[in-house]
């Protein structure tokens, strides 16, 4: 029992945060901290203890011009954040992605 008590004492408690996912357009290699700061500046309710997944749809335009673009469909409010899944384990629905690649049209 003593061993179990020591293991439990060392266990990391679950995060009180939420799982949040965003799409942005930013220069390739931009640090996540800068992107999250940008999203907060846009008005998204992101807390320090949240698990944030950012899909950066980097483009040539973003690399040349530099400014970030928030591609989120809606603003994450405190109410929507409260409904988000809890931190600690990513729900399986968050692990599935669909990518659509646009190909240039050939003029005939």
N, C-alpha and C positions, 0 to 999 in steps of 0.2 A: 504494500500500500504506500510505503514511503516513496518508492520509485515513481509510482503513478502521480503522487502529489507533486514531486519535483518536476515531472514532465508537464503537468498541467500548469504549474507556475511559470514555466518557460514558454508556454504556448502563446502565440500572438493572438490577442482578441480580435474578433471580426471588426472590420472597418465600419464605422457608422455612416460611411459615404454611400454614394450611388454609382451605378454603371451608366455612363453617358457616352454617346457616340455622335460625332460631328463630321461633316464634309467641308473641306476648305480648299481654296486654290491658293497656294503659297509657293515661293521658290523652293526647289528641291533641296533637302538637307536643312531646312529651317528648324531650329530647336523647338521641341514640343512646348516648352515653357513659354516661348514667345507667341506661339499659336494660341495657347490657352489664355494668355493675357489679352490677346486680340479679341478672342471670343467673349471674354468677360467684358471688355470695352464695348462690344456690340450689344451688351445687355443680357447675355445668357447667364443663368443662375448656376454657376460652377463654384463649388466649395473646395477648400484645400484637401479634404479627405475623400474626394470623389475619384473613382477610377475613370479616366477620360481616354477614350479611343478616338483618334483623329485620322480620318482618311484624307490624305493630301493628294488632291488631283492636280499635281504640278503640271504646268503647261509652259510652252515656250513664251506665251505672253506674260505669265507670272515671273518667269526667269528674267525677262527683259525689263519689265516695268517695276517689279518689286512689290507693289502693294498686295496685301492679302485680300481675298474675297471670301466671305462667309456664304457657303452654298447650302446652309441648313434651310429646310422647308419652312420651319416655324421657329420662333424665338422660344428658348427653353426658360419658362417661367418657374417660380418657386413651386407653384401648384403642379406643373408637369414634372419637375424634378422629384417632388414627393412621391409621385406615382411610378418613378423609374425603379428598376430592380435594385435590390441592395447590393453593396459591394461585397467582395470576397470570392465569389465564383461567378464567372460569366455565364449567363443563360445560353442555352444552345441556339436560340434564335439569333443571338448576336454574332454567332460564328459563321453564319451563312451570308455570302455576298454574291451579288450579280453585277458583273461589269459589262457595260456596253461601250464598245470602241467604235468611234466614228471614223470612217475611212474617207479620204478625199475623193470627190467625184471627178471622174475623168471627162473633160470636155470633148465632145465629138464634133 
